[in-house]
Amino acid sequence: NLILQNLGSDYQYYIFYEKDALDPNIDIYGTGLYSVIIDLNQNAGLGKVKNIDNLVIDDSLRLCHLTSTRHANGRDWWVLINRFYTNQYYRLLITPQGIENHGIQTIGTKVYQGVGQSVFSPDVRFFCSFDDVGGQFGSYLDIYDFDRCTGLLSNHRQQHDVVSWGGIAISPNSRYLYHNFFSKAYQYDLEAPDVLASKTEVATWDGYQSPSPTHFFTMQLAPDGKIYSAAFNRSDILHVIHHP
């Protein structure tokens, strides 16, 4: 899910979320994008849930990749969401007037549903996503340029690799993409002439367990400028890139 302020109110927030279903021939997928409003000015400050299950997009959607970034005007929010097993993206704009659907963009090659995450660079020049699809499909890293005025993607680059769960995050200066790949961690230079060719190994799992193996998994750039990474499965630790 994704939480954003209702720009028409100082006390209201949108929660966006997907409902899911299983296609036994392919994978689990989102059956639509929904929203509710949380009004913190109700119930003596405890809040109230309003407009439950408001249908925003009625379509089959990629799961677990909801993310947002600021419009160039510094006020509104862009939300991108991929149609299931396609190369098409819905563009939503959150404004003081509400939720605006700016249509579908078709770009590049098909994006696969799997286990992974999507992220914008802090300066909003880039949009990246990673999915481990598994089985015969392997994993996919997708990199785009992003126009924060129009919400349009461009310059699609895709790397297809073997099966491996992981995650991605981008450095505070927006230049370096970090990619966890189960027992390896890599860095890409997003400003290089050939981004995919700039791949550099920066870490290898050393076998540590706490209590289970601490393989590298999903990642997040934090306000302190460090990148934190969950460990796969039941581990009770976080990995850290101190100076990304």
Secondary structure as UniProt FT lines:
FT   STRAND          2..5
FT   TURN            7..8
FT   STRAND          12..22
FT   TURN            24..25
FT   STRAND          28..39
FT   TURN            40..41
FT   HELIX           43..45
FT   STRAND          48..57
FT   STRAND          67..70
FT   TURN            72..73
FT   STRAND          77..83
FT   TURN            84..85
FT   STRAND          88..95
FT   TURN            96..97
FT   STRAND          98..106
FT   STRAND          115..120
FT   TURN            122..123
FT   STRAND          126..134
FT   TURN            135..137
FT   STRAND          138..147
FT   TURN            148..151
FT   STRAND          152..161
FT   STRAND          166..170
FT   TURN            172..173
FT   STRAND          176..182
FT   STRAND          184..189
FT   TURN            190..191
FT   HELIX           196..198
FT   STRAND          200..204
FT   STRAND          216..221
FT   TURN            223..224
FT   STRAND          227..231
FT   TURN            233..234
FT   STRAND          238..241
//
